[in-house]
């Protein structure tokens, strides 16, 4: 594996030169380091520069991969730039290799991913979160990771560590896994396994998770039929239609539109009684007993609703100890995991009592944007996923569809959920809508 390390250092990361970007524009370049062997790896200790900014990188050899860790420090100083910039805090230039082919997976928007085929490292799309590099007979897989307080991404010839948090003076944790194989699929699979085995990936891999049996049968989601205009009466009419056509519906998702909301903010845990006048419990009873639907799920957003909780609502008064206000003005579940769990448990236990069997949790990768200016978003995502999945495990036996959440800050933070939606909405009338839908699902 030392050969792989040497290839990565020389050709994929251009010698491991680091650029520290400080608040207010200060820049430090760390290029000289002392190298020493450690158990199953290499340690590179960089010579301090510019006010003693320093770094240590460890490359650990795990099976057929090399996992890279960083401790980067800007010490306290009597100056206005003695902290890392929130975005692109540490950058490394990608290598001089002329690849035969590149396959990247990059953000199509905050939530979904698309494949790309850049010609060179300089052409890599913004916010690329996986990169397959073919050179001759071998393929390298480069997997940016989420450290303790940052995420790692690639774009336009650079790999960057971003915290989204102000005034951090230290960045620490795993930032990259690289594997090599003559089989590109094996390079990817081995890379994830190696990162998981050493704890660089903190959550179970797909093979360690249990697929919910609920989703084995045919399901129906209300969104494409009714969008926000869903009502119990419309739902019954659609179930009548499916019944008349002898289409057996195993499970149903009551998607967005059922909640009590105001100005894109949640005002109550209960359903909108103007749309469900008989109440959710009766609606779900009828769906199951009169129409033979075995399981009913409901939609809600990762932050309660699209813009969180209405701070002027009765719900806020009831749950304010479990909520907090972000610098951007969003009222969200607390960054204290126990308090956030109490918020979700209060809601989910109500839904479970109504007969709800599972959830679809949407808007997950908007979490980072909502939390700007609080704590590192990679850390915040771990807290949020731990809290909500604890409640889902308690109230719905862990059955949930993760949605709008393909950012690696979300993917690498989910402790147990097993199903992730991996494509944008289905738009059959949109130009090239079928092609995009197929492409996203195949590659993602």
N, C-alpha and C positions, 0 to 999 in steps of 0.2 A: 504493500500500500504506500510505501514511501515514494515509489515511482509515480503513483497517482498524485500524491501531494506535490511532487516536483512539477508535474505537468500542469496542475491547477495553478500553482504559484507562478510558473513561467509563462504559461500560454492562455490561461483563463482569467487570471487576476493581475496580470502585468506586474509581477514582483511584489505584490502586497503593499504598495504604497498607500497610506491613509491620508485623507484630507478631513480635518476637523473644521466644521463650519459653526462659528459662534453666533450668538445673538448680535444684532447690529452689524453683522458683516465681517467680523474678524475671521481669519483663516489661518490654520496651522497645517503644515505638511510634515508627516512622519514617514520617513523612508528608510532610515538606518535602524537596524535591530540586531540584537544578539540572539543567535539560535542555539538551542540545546535540546537534546533528546530527553523525553519524559516517557513514562510507561505508556506503551502503545501510541506514541505520538511525538509531536514536535512543539516546542514552545518558542515563540518569537517575542522578545522583550524589546520594545522600541525605545530609542534614546529620546528623553524628554526634549521638547522644544517650546518656544513661545510661551513663557510663563509656566513652564514645567508641565504642559499638556503631555500626557503619556498614554501608552496602551500596551496591553499584552494580548496576543492572539495564540490560542492553542489549537492545533490541528490534531484531532484524535482519530486513530485508525480503528474502524469498526467494520468487521467482515469485509465486504467489497466496496467500502465507502470511506470518505474522510469527512468528519464533522468539524466545523470551525466554530470556535467560541471567542468572544471578545470581552475584555475589560478595558474600557476607554474612559479617561478621566481628564476633566478640566478643573484644576483645583481652585479653591476660593482665592480671590484676588481683589485688590482695590481698584476695580475697573468695571466698566459697564458691559463688558463682553465676556464675563467669566462664567459662561454657561453655554451648553449646546443649543444651537438653533432647533426649534421644534421639528422642522422638516429637513430631510437630508442632512442630519447631524454629522454623520460620518459617511464618506463616500470612498469607493475604490474603483479604479478604472478597469473595465473588462479588457480581456487580453488581446494579444497580437495574432492569435491563430486565425488563419483563413479557412473557415469551416466549409465542408462540402454541402452542408445543409443545416438550417436552424429551424426548430419548432418551438414557438413560445406560446404561453397562455397568459393573456393580458386582460385587464379590465375593459369591458365594453362600456361600462358605466359603473357606479359604485357597487352594483349588486351582481352583475353577470360577467362571465368570462367568454372570450373568443380566442380561437387559435390564430397565430400569425406565422408567416414564413419569411422572416427578414433575411436579407442577403448577407449582412455583416452584423457584428455586435453593435455598431453605431446605428443600425436601423431598428434595433429592438424597440417595440412599442412601449408607451408609458405604462407604468405599474404592471410590468410582467412579473408573474409569480411562479413560473416554472419554465425552464429552458432546456431543451434537448439539443445537444450539439453533436453532429456527426462529422468525424474526421477520419478519412480512410475506412478501415474495417471496424472501427469502434465508435460507440456512442457514449458521450458523457451526459449525465443528467444533473443539472444544477437546480437545487431546490432551496430558495430563500426561506428562512424560518422566522419565527417570532421569538425574540429573547425575553428576558424578564421585563424589560420596559421599552421595547421597540419592536418594530416590524422591519423586515428586509424586503426590498423589491429591486427590480432592474429596469432600466430604460436608457436608450440612446447611448450605449457604451459605458454605462456607469451602474454600479450596484450601490444602494444607499440604505442607511439605517435611519428610520424616522420614528420619533416618539409621539409627536403631536402635543407635547406637554412643555410648559414653560420652565425655564430655570434649572433644568437637569444638569448636574455636573458629572454624572457617571452613567454610562450605558454598559449593560452587562448581559451575557447570555449567548446562546447558540444563534448564529446568524446564517449559516449556509451548510447544506449537505451536498456532497458530490459523489456520484458513483459512476463506474465505467463498465461497459460490457459490449460484446459483439452483437448482442441482442438488445435493441433499444427498449423494448418492453421490460426486459429483465433489469436494465439499468434503472428505470423508474421504480419498479417494484422493490429492488434491493435497496435503493436509496431510502425509501420510506421505512422499510424494515430496520435498516441500520439506525436511522435517526430515532425511531421508536425504541429500539432495544437499549440505547444509551440514555434515554430520557430527554433528548433534544426535541422530540415530539412528545408532549406530555399526555396526550389523550389516545384512546384505543384506535387502531387502524380499522378499516372496513371489515376485515376478516375477524376481528375481535368483537364485533357488534352483532346484535341479534335483529334480523329483519322482522318487523311486526307482521304476524299472520293476518291481521285485519286487511292489509293491502294486497293480499293474494287475489282477491276477487275483484270484479268490475266495480268501479266507483264513479260517482257523479259529483261535480263541483258546480255550484250555482253561479260562479263569477261570469263566465262567458255568456250565460243566458240573460242574467239580470243586472250584472254589475252592482251599483249601489242601491238599486231599486228593489232589491229582494224583499218579499213579504211572505208570511206563512201561506196566504192564499195562492200566490204565484207558485210557491213551492209545491203545494198540493196539486195544482194544475199540471205541473211538469211531471210529478210522480204518477198522476193519472195517465198522462201521455206515454210514459215509459212502460207502465203496466199494460196499456192497450196494445203496445207494440211487442209485448212479451220480452222485454229487456230486463233481466233480473239485476237489480241494483243491490250490491253487497254492502256498500257504504256511501255516505253522502257527506260532503263538506258544505256547511252553510258559510259562505265566504263573506267578505267585507260588505257592510250595509246593514247588519243586524244590530250594531252596537248603539249605545246612547252616547252621542258625541256632539261637540260644538266647535266650530272653527278648527277642524282637524285634531281636536283634543278630546280625550275620554272624560265623560262626566259621571259615569256610573258603571258598576260591574254588571248591572242588569240589562236585559235586552230592551230595545226600543219598542214600547208597547203600542205605538201607533202602527207599527209594522207586524207585530206579533201580539195582537190583543188578548189572545188566550194564554199567553205566557209560554216561555221556552219549554217548561216541563210538559205541558200539554201538547205543544207542537211535536216534540220529540217522541212522546208516547204514541201519538197518532202515526208518525212516520214509521215507527217500528211495528205497531200492532196492526194498523190498517193497510200498510203498504209493504210490509215484510222487509224493511231496511234493517239490516243487522247492527250496523254501527253508524253513529252520527258524530261528526267532528265539527268544530267551529273554528273560524279564523280570528286571530287578533294579531296586533303588531308587537314587535319586540320591546317597544317602549310604552305599551299600553294601546296607543293609537299613533297615527303618523307623526304627530308633534307632541306626543306624551299625554300628560294629564292636565286637565283644565284647573289652574290654581284658584279659580273662582267657584269651583263646583263643590257640592256636598261630599263627593268622593275624596277630594283633596283634604277636606276637614277631617274625614274619617281616617285617611291614610297618610297624613302629612309627616308622621314620624318615620314612615318607610319610603319617603320621597325626598328629592333634593332638586334645587334649581341650578342649572348650568350657567356659566357666564354668558352663553348665548340666549338665555331666557327660556330654556326648555325644562319643564317639570317632569322628571324621570324617576324610575325606581332607583333606590339608593345605591351608592357604591359600596356600602356595607352589605356584604353578602347575606347576613342574617336578616337585615331589614328588608332587603329586596325579596328574599324568600317569603317573608311574611306577607308582602304585597301580593305576590303571585299566588301564594297558598290561599289567601282570602278570596281571590277571584276564582281560582281553579276549583276550589271546594264547592263554591256556589254552582259552577257549571256542571261539575260531576253530579251534584244533587239533582240537577235538571235532567240528567240522563246522557250528558255528553260523554263520549268514549275516547276521543282523541282531539288533538289540536293541529292546526296549521299556523305556524308562527312566522310572520312576514317582516320585511323591512330590516333584516338583521344587519346588513352591511352599511346601513345608515348610522349605526350606533357610533362609529368613530367620529363622524361629522357632528353629531349632536353633542359629543363630550369634549370638544376642543376647549383647551384651557383648563381642564380639570387635572386628571392624572394620565399617565401614559395609556394610550388607547388599547394597546395590546393587553395590558394589565386589566383595564376596565372591561374588555370583552370577556376575559376569563371569569371575572367576578359575575358578570351578567349571565353568562351561560351556566355557570355553576348554580346560581340562584334559581333560574327559571327551570332548569332540568331537574333539580331537586323536587320542585313542586310538581312537575309533569310526571316524574317517577312515582310520587306519592299518590297523585290524584288520577292519573290516566295510564298507569303501568308503563310509563316511559314512551307512549306512542305519540309521535309528533312528526310532522313534515316541516323541515327547516326550509325557509323560502327567502328569496332575495338576500342570500347570505354566502356568496362564493368568495368573498375576501378571505385571505388566509388567516387574518386575525379572528375570524369566526370559525373557519374550518378547523383550525388547530386549537380551538378552545372548547369544543363541544365534548363534554365528558361521557355521554352515553347514547345520545340520539343517533338513529341509524339511517334516516331518509333525508336526502337533500335535493330540492329541486335545482336543476342545473341549466335552465334555459329561460329566456325571456317569455312573455306571454305569447300565445299562439295567435298570429295575425295572418290568416289565410288570404285576406284581400290585400295585404300590404305587399308592395313590390319585393320580390325575392324573400317573402316571408317564410315559405316552406324551406328554402335553402338555408336560411339563417337558423331556423328551428332545428333542422336535422344536424347542421354543423355543430351547433352548441352542444346538443345532446351526445353526439358521437365523441367529440373531443373532450368535453368537460367530464 
